Amino acid sequence: MLYPGVTTGIGSLPHGDVESAMAVIRHFCPELPHWPQLHLKYAGDSLLAAALSPLQRVELITGKTNGYPVIDTRADSFPDALSAFYEAYENEAACWIHLHEESPFHIDQDSYLAFKSTITDAPRQWPDVAALQGEILGPLTLALNVVDGKGRAVMHERLLWDVLCKNCAMNAAWQVKDLRRTGHPVLLMIDEPAMIGFDDCDQDSLTAHDLQRGMEEIIVAIKRMGGLAGIHVCGPADGSILFASGADVVGFDAYRSIDTLTRHIPELIAFLERGGWLAWGIVPVTGAFAHETALSLTQRLHQQIDELTRLGVPEALLLRQTALTPACGAGSLSEEEAEAVYGRLREVSTLWGWY
């Protein structure tokens, strides 16, 4: 399904309309197109909004505090809302074919619907599609963006952590099933920026083991629906969690955070030996972009592979199981800057083939 050097994106684009965003993806990522969120232009069109929708539909979200959505376990309505959530979860998880348009876990955002329909309604414009890439927000990032009745992030509440993990799992499962209706294989990426510096944050009761178990629950749901599962972190992260999660693809900021790999060589080798792919975020979306060329980025990528090879990672696996992406989402850039990033990404892929 994938081939060495295949290009795709991650996260948002800054374009003012879906058609323009999809045109960029069709031009630069024709084999593995991804769902571009346009939340800088459309309020509520984001991964966070998609993750919150099921919780709002069962009325677990009761309002906002300082801009953060609230799940108040002390509210009179909480027991009924919690029961409604678990009933919906159990009904869906008991028979996965129930994940249809009426599921509380469905996504109805404009950019998502346009992503799917663009490829479905105009297949001649997408002759090279090998797979579609969907995306959800990871449970840790979601837990840091939802607060309890005291204004504390719900990552500190074990019950609510379980709710959010199950919510993410069903959101992912629904998306895989929906995208597979196009007739294409599906790679579902879990975007987890909150894993940056996870070791250093005030975790209280949430441990690395809890996070890994949560990831595993989501990945099992993705694979049960016939999808490939990936995790993306746009900064330094604990690679041992990523590689042990059961993910098929691990995406990382290769431009700045190669230590995500080098600090966990045994786990990386095991991941690659079972067929795992690395999605190298080699093209920066920061000011550093202006100082790099396609050749310099390709050289940087090969230098990193040489370093890993010296540390004992089989070179053949690294060369064979590599995809290429921007280091992070490009939604904070201008449209021209974002298109330059995607263009440079495609150039690196071309050089990768013969360098």
C-alpha positions in Angstrom: 0.0 0.0 0.0 2.8 2.4 0.9 6.1 2.8 -0.9 9.4 4.3 0.2 9.4 8.1 0.1 5.6 8.4 -0.2 4.5 12.0 0.7 1.5 13.0 2.9 0.6 15.8 5.2 -0.6 16.1 8.8 -3.1 18.4 10.4 -4.4 21.8 9.2 -3.9 24.0 6.1 -4.5 27.8 6.1 -6.6 27.9 2.9 -9.8 29.8 2.8 -11.8 27.1 1.1 -11.7 23.3 1.0 -11.3 23.2 -2.8 -8.0 25.1 -2.7 -6.7 22.9 0.1 -7.6 19.7 -1.7 -5.9 21.0 -4.8 -2.6 21.4 -2.9 -3.0 17.9 -1.6 -3.9 16.4 -5.0 -0.8 18.1 -6.5 1.8 17.2 -3.8 0.4 14.1 -2.0 -1.6 12.3 -4.7 -0.8 8.8 -3.4 -1.7 9.4 0.2 -4.0 12.4 0.5 -4.9 13.5 4.0 -7.8 15.3 5.6 -6.9 19.0 6.0 -8.6 20.8 8.9 -9.3 24.4 8.1 -9.9 25.6 11.7 -8.2 28.9 11.2 -10.8 29.9 8.7 -13.9 27.9 9.9 -14.7 28.0 13.6 -15.3 24.5 14.9 -13.6 22.8 11.9 -10.8 21.2 13.9 -9.7 17.9 15.4 -10.7 19.2 18.8 -14.2 20.0 17.6 -14.5 16.6 16.1 -13.4 14.9 19.3 -15.8 17.0 21.4 -18.9 16.4 19.3 -19.8 12.9 20.7 -19.4 14.2 24.2 -21.7 17.2 23.4 -24.3 14.9 21.8 -24.7 12.9 25.0 -24.5 16.1 27.1 -21.4 15.3 29.0 -20.0 18.8 28.1 -22.0 21.2 30.2 -20.4 24.5 29.3 -17.0 26.3 29.2 -14.6 27.7 31.8 -12.0 30.1 30.5 -12.6 28.9 27.0 -12.2 25.2 27.9 -15.1 22.8 27.6 -16.3 21.4 31.0 -17.3 17.9 32.1 -18.5 18.5 35.7 -18.7 15.2 37.6 -20.6 17.1 40.4 -23.4 18.3 38.1 -26.8 16.7 38.7 -26.9 15.8 35.0 -23.6 14.0 35.0 -24.8 10.4 36.0 -27.4 10.4 33.2 -25.0 11.8 30.7 -22.3 9.3 31.7 -24.8 6.5 31.3 -25.8 7.8 27.9 -22.2 7.8 26.8 -21.4 4.3 27.9 -24.6 3.0 26.5 -23.7 4.6 23.1 -20.2 3.1 23.4 -21.4 -0.4 24.3 -24.0 -0.4 21.5 -21.5 0.6 18.9 -18.6 -1.6 20.2 -20.8 -4.6 20.6 -21.5 -4.7 16.8 -19.1 -2.5 14.8 -21.4 -2.5 11.8 -23.6 0.0 13.6 -21.0 2.7 13.0 -23.1 4.6 10.4 -24.2 8.2 9.8 -26.5 8.2 12.8 -23.7 7.1 15.2 -23.0 9.7 17.9 -19.4 9.3 17.0 -19.8 10.6 13.4 -17.9 13.5 11.9 -20.0 16.2 10.1 -17.4 18.9 9.6 -17.2 20.6 6.2 -13.6 19.9 5.5 -13.9 16.2 6.4 -17.0 15.7 4.2 -15.3 17.6 1.4 -12.1 15.5 1.7 -14.1 12.3 1.3 -16.5 13.5 -1.4 -13.7 15.1 -3.5 -11.9 11.8 -3.9 -15.2 9.9 -4.3 -16.9 12.2 -6.8 -13.8 12.9 -8.9 -11.9 9.6 -9.0 -10.2 10.5 -12.4 -8.5 13.4 -10.7 -7.0 11.0 -8.1 -5.7 8.1 -10.2 -2.7 7.4 -8.0 -4.4 7.0 -4.6 -2.9 4.1 -2.6 -4.7 5.0 0.6 -6.6 7.8 2.4 -5.3 9.3 5.6 -7.8 10.3 8.2 -6.9 11.8 11.6 -8.2 12.2 15.2 -7.0 14.1 18.2 -5.2 11.9 20.7 -6.6 11.2 24.2 -3.8 13.1 26.1 -4.2 16.2 24.0 -8.0 16.0 24.3 -7.7 15.5 28.1 -5.6 18.6 28.4 -8.2 20.6 26.5 -11.2 19.6 28.7 -11.6 20.5 32.3 -13.6 19.3 35.2 -15.9 21.4 37.5 -12.9 22.7 39.3 -11.1 23.9 36.2 -8.5 21.1 36.3 -7.6 19.1 33.1 -9.5 15.9 33.1 -6.4 13.9 32.6 -6.3 13.8 36.4 -9.7 12.0 36.6 -9.4 8.2 35.9 -13.1 7.9 35.1 -13.0 10.7 32.6 -9.7 9.5 31.1 -11.5 6.2 30.3 -14.3 8.2 28.7 -12.0 10.2 26.5 -10.0 7.1 25.4 -13.2 5.3 24.5 -14.5 8.4 22.7 -11.3 8.6 20.7 -11.5 4.9 19.8 -15.0 5.1 18.5 -14.3 8.4 16.7 -11.4 6.7 15.0 -13.4 3.5 14.2 -16.2 5.5 12.6 -13.8 7.5 10.5 -12.0 4.3 9.2 -15.3 2.7 8.3 -16.6 5.8 6.6 -13.4 6.4 4.5 -13.2 2.8 3.5 -16.6 3.3 1.7 -14.6 5.1 -0.9 -13.0 1.8 -1.9 -9.5 2.8 -0.7 -7.4 1.5 2.2 -7.2 3.8 5.2 -4.4 5.0 7.4 -5.8 6.7 10.5 -3.4 9.0 12.3 -3.7 9.9 16.0 -2.4 13.4 16.4 -0.9 13.7 19.9 1.1 17.0 20.3 0.7 16.8 24.1 3.2 14.0 24.2 5.9 16.6 23.8 7.5 16.8 27.2 5.1 14.3 28.7 7.8 13.0 31.0 8.2 16.5 32.5 4.6 17.4 33.0 2.6 17.2 36.3 0.9 13.9 35.6 -0.5 13.1 39.0 -2.4 9.8 38.5 -1.8 9.6 34.7 1.3 7.5 33.9 3.1 6.5 30.8 1.4 3.1 31.2 -2.0 4.7 31.2 -1.2 6.6 28.1 0.1 3.5 26.3 -3.0 1.6 27.3 -5.2 4.4 26.0 -3.3 4.4 22.7 -3.6 0.7 22.4 -7.4 0.8 22.9 -7.7 3.3 20.0 -5.3 1.4 17.7 -7.2 -1.9 18.3 -10.4 -0.1 17.3 -8.7 1.2 14.1 -7.4 -2.2 13.1 -10.7 -3.9 13.9 -12.3 -1.7 11.3 -9.6 -2.7 8.8 -7.4 0.4 8.9 -3.8 1.0 9.5 -3.0 3.0 12.6 -0.5 5.8 13.1 0.6 8.2 15.8 2.1 11.7 15.1 4.0 13.8 17.5 5.4 17.2 16.3 8.3 17.4 18.8 10.5 15.4 21.2 8.5 12.5 22.7 8.9 9.2 24.5 9.5 6.9 21.6 9.1 3.8 23.7 5.4 4.6 24.1 5.0 5.2 20.4 6.8 2.0 19.3 5.1 -0.3 21.8 1.6 1.0 21.1 0.9 -1.3 18.2 0.9 1.5 15.7 1.8 0.7 12.1 3.2 4.2 11.4 5.0 6.6 13.8 5.3 10.2 12.6 7.7 12.6 14.2 9.5 15.9 13.7 12.6 14.6 12.0 13.9 18.1 11.5 14.3 18.9 15.2 13.6 15.8 17.2 15.6 12.8 16.0 16.2 11.9 19.6 12.7 10.5 19.6 14.3 7.7 17.8 17.9 7.6 19.1 16.9 7.4 22.7 14.9 4.2 22.1 16.9 2.1 19.7 15.8 -1.4 20.8 12.2 -0.4 20.7 12.7 1.2 17.3 14.3 -2.0 15.9 11.5 -4.1 17.1 9.0 -1.7 15.6 10.7 -1.8 12.2 11.1 -5.6 12.3 7.4 -6.1 12.7 6.8 -3.9 9.7 6.3 -0.5 11.2 6.9 2.6 9.1 8.5 5.9 10.1 6.9 9.1 8.8 9.8 11.6 8.8 8.6 15.1 9.3 11.7 16.4 7.5 10.3 19.7 6.1 10.1 22.4 8.8 7.1 24.7 9.0 9.0 27.3 11.0 11.4 30.1 9.9 14.0 27.4 9.4 12.3 26.6 6.1 13.8 29.6 4.4 17.3 28.3 5.0 16.8 24.8 3.6 16.7 23.4 0.1 15.3 20.0 -1.1 18.9 18.8 -1.4 19.9 20.0 2.1 16.8 18.3 3.6 17.5 15.1 1.8 21.1 15.1 3.0 19.8 15.8 6.5 17.5 12.8 6.2 20.3 10.5 5.0 22.6 11.7 7.8 20.0 10.8 10.3 19.6 7.3 8.8 23.4 6.9 8.8 23.4 7.8 12.5 20.7 5.3 13.3 22.5 2.6 11.3 25.6 3.2 13.3 23.5 2.6 16.4 22.5 -0.8 15.1 19.2 -0.1 13.3 19.1 -2.1 10.0 19.6 0.3 7.1 17.4 -1.8 4.8 14.4 -1.4 7.0 14.9 2.3 7.4 15.1 2.8 3.6 12.2 0.6 2.8 9.8 1.8 5.6 10.0 5.5 5.3 7.3 8.1 4.4 7.8 11.8 4.2 5.7 14.6 5.8 6.0 18.2 6.9 7.3 18.4 10.5 3.8 19.6 11.7 0.6 21.1 10.4 0.9 24.1 8.2 -2.3 25.9 9.4 -0.3 28.8 11.0 1.4 29.7 7.7 0.1 31.7 4.8 -1.3 29.9 1.9 1.8 30.6 -0.2 4.1 29.4 2.6 2.1 26.2 3.1 2.2 25.4 -0.6 6.0 26.0 -0.6 6.3 23.5 2.3 4.3 20.9 0.4 6.3 21.6 -2.8 9.6 21.2 -1.0 8.3 17.9 0.5 7.6 16.6 -3.0 11.0 17.6 -4.1 12.6 15.7 -1.2 10.6 12.7 -2.2 11.9 12.9 -5.8 15.5 13.2 -4.6 15.0 10.4 -2.1 14.4 8.1 -5.0 17.8 8.4 -6.5 20.1 10.1 -3.9 
